[in-house]
Amino acid sequence: MLSMQNISMVYRTDLVETHALREFSLEVDEGDFISVTGPSGSGKTTFLNIAGLLERFTGGRYELDGRDVSALSDAESSAVRNQKIGFIFQSFNLIPDLNLFDNVDVPLRYRGFKAAERKRRIENVLEMVGLASRMKHLPSQLSGGQQQRVAIARALAGEPRFLLADEPTGNLDSHMAMSVMELIAEINRNGTTIIMVTHDPSLAEMANRNVHILDGRVSDNGADTQMAKQMAKHVAKQWVDQMAAPTATAATG
């Protein structure tokens, strides 16, 4: 579904070169729920921007649904982004003067859907996130968790191939954060692929797979972590057996 091979991203000024991503490779399959972790400045945001076709990269190859999107024009990138990618941001980015229905409606109008189709989609996604009864409320009349649910509904209304979530619970308390994460997990169980950046290890564990970025490279993922743990247990057992062997011999003597 999503394939990045040896992606590099270099920001250049007259005096400095900053390597945000180096030989970055990642495969995402349909239906995956991936958490992306790493320290500040590791390249997480750059990765999200490139994955969302918001930023061009310096080198490498990026395929989306089998199509090479490495050299699309701005107009072509915008078309693919609108059709295939949904975004969830930490800051909600709701329009304060529009009610919930109209906030979700904005990107659908931009894509040119007819009124009846927009209405069907909006009512469907607001029902999905549990806010159908409040579709005429303004964002200011909602809690932070509810506002994030509206943002999720807006992203889902376009029926994207996958969602990119950038710290979706960063502005929420722990109770609201867990509620939003349960909704995101449910959306994934219903078939939507999700890539989520988070600094919270407990939230990262809710994903099916973790990708850890360090110094612009993928330094770890869930499968590698599990294998490493198994190898570590095996080595530790061998070490314990070796240490025990002389003791047993001495005791026998």
N, C-alpha and C positions, 0 to 999 in steps of 0.2 A: 504493500500500500504506500508506505513512505520509505524511501531509501536514500540515505546520504552516504557518499563515499569520498573520503579524504577531503572534506570541506575545510577550507582555510579562510580566515577573515582577518585582514590586516587594515588597521586604521593608520593613515599616514598624515603627518604634518611636515613642515619644512625641516624639522629637527628630530622628530621622533617617529618610530614605527611601533605600534602596539598590536601584538598578535592576540586577538580575542579568541579565535579558534585555530587549532593546529591539527591537521590530519584527522579531523572529526568524522567518524563513521557510525551510522546507526540505522538499524532496520526496525520498522514498526509495522506490525501485522494488523489486519482488520480485527477490531474487537479488543485490542490491547488497552490496558489502563496502566500508563507509565507515569511514575513520579520521577521528577528530575531534581536532584539535590546537588549541593556544592557550596563552597564559601562565596562570599561577595567578591565579584570581580573574576569569577572562574569561567564565565562565558555562557551562563544560563540564559540571560536575556538576549544575547546575540543569537544563540541557537533558536529561541522562540521567534525572534524577528525573521530569521531566515526561513524557518519552517512555515511561518505564516505569510511568506512572500512580501514582507514589509521592508526587507533589506536585501540588497544584492551582496554576494560573497565574492571573495577574491579568486578562489580556485576550488576545484573539485566538481562533483556531479550530484545533482539532487533530482530524484524522480518521484513523482506523485501519481499514483494509480498507473504506473508504467509509462508515464509521459515525462520526458526530460524538461524540467522547468528552469534549468540553469540560465537560459539566455532569453527569457520572455521579455517582451516590451512591457512598459508600465501598464498599458491598457490590457494586455493579455494577462499580466499578473493580477490585475484588479478583477478581471472576469473570473479567473480560476479561484481567487480568494473568496469572492462573493458566493460562488457556487459550492465550494467544497470545504471551507474552513469557518469555524465559529470561534469567537474569542470571548473569554471571560477574564475581566480585569479585577485587580484588588480594589480599585476605587469605584466600582460599579458603572460610572460614566453614564448615568441616567440623566435625561433632560428634565430639570426641576419643574418646568411649567407645563409638562405633558403628563397626562395620567398614564397608568400602566399599559392600557390598551394601545395608546398612541406611541408610547416608548418602544413597545415591541414592533409596532407597525412601521417605524421609520426605515429600517433596512429593507423591509419588504416592498415599500413604495419605491425605494431606490432601484430595486431590481425589476420593477415594472409589473408585479403581480396584480391581477384584477382584484377588485374590492371583495368579492365573494370568497376568493381563495385566501386573501389576506385574513379575512374575518375567521375563516375555518382554522387556519394555522394559529392565529393568536389565541383563540379560545381554547384550542387543543393544548398549547404549551403552558398557558396560564393554569389550566386544569391540572396539568402534569406536575407543576411546581406548587400546587396547593393554594393558588391565589385567584382562582376564577371569580370568587365573590367580591374581590377588591379591585377589579379591573378599571374602575372609574376613580380610584384613589390616586392622589399625587404621591410621588416618592417621599416627600416630607412627612406623610402620614403613616409611613411604614418604619419598622425596625431595620437595623442594619442587615440582619439575616434575611429579612423579607426583600429588601432592596437587591441583595445579591441573587435571590431567587428570580427576581424580575430580569436581572442581567443574564442569568442562565436561560430563562425563557426566550429572551431576545436572540441569544445565540442559537438556540434550538429551532427557532421558527423558520430559519432558512434551510433546515434539514441538511446540515453539513455532513461531510464524510468523517470529519473528526473535529474535536474541540481542543483548543489551546487555552489552558488556564494558568494565568500568572498570579501566583499567591492568592487564590480565590478566597481564602479565609483570613488574610492578613489584617483586615480591619475589623474583625469580629472577635467577641469574647469566646471562651472555650465552648460554651453551650451552643451558641449560634454556629460556631465553626463546625462542630460535630454534626449539627443538623444539615448544614450545607454539604458536608462531605458525604453524608448518607444519601443525599439526593444525587450527588455526582456519581457515587457508586451504583445507584439504581439505574441512572441513565446509561452507564457503561454496561450493566447487566442486560439492558434492553437493546444492546448492539452498537452503541456509539463508541468510537475509539476516542480515548482521552489522553492527552499529554499534559501533565500538571507540574509546574514548578512550585516547590515549597521548601521552606527552611525548617519545618516542623517534622522531626523524625517519626512521631506517632501518626501523623497524617500520611507521610510517605509510605508507611507500612500498610496502609489501606489499599494501595495500588497492587496490581498483580506483579509488577516488575519495577525495579528501581534502577535508574541510570544516574551515576554520580560523575559530575564533571569537575575536573581539577586542571587548572592552567590551560584551559581551552581544549582539553582532550577528555574522551570518555575513559575514566579510570576504573570503572566498576559497573556491573549491572547485576540484577537479581540472580541470574543463572550462575554467573561467575562467583558471586558471594556464597551461594549454597555449595558450590564445588569446593571453594576454598575452605569453608567450614568443615566439610567432610574430610578433606585432606589433612586439615589441622588436627582433627580428632584421631585420624589414623596415625599420624606422626607422633602425637602425644601418647597414644596407646603403645606404640613401638618403644618409645623412650621409657615409659613406665615399666614395660616388660624387661627391657635391657637392664634398668636399674635394679629390678627385683631379682634378676638371675644370680648375680654374685652373692647377694644376701642369702638366697636359698641354698647356694652351694656351701657357703660358710657355715650355715646352720646345720647342714648335713654332716660336714666334717667335724 
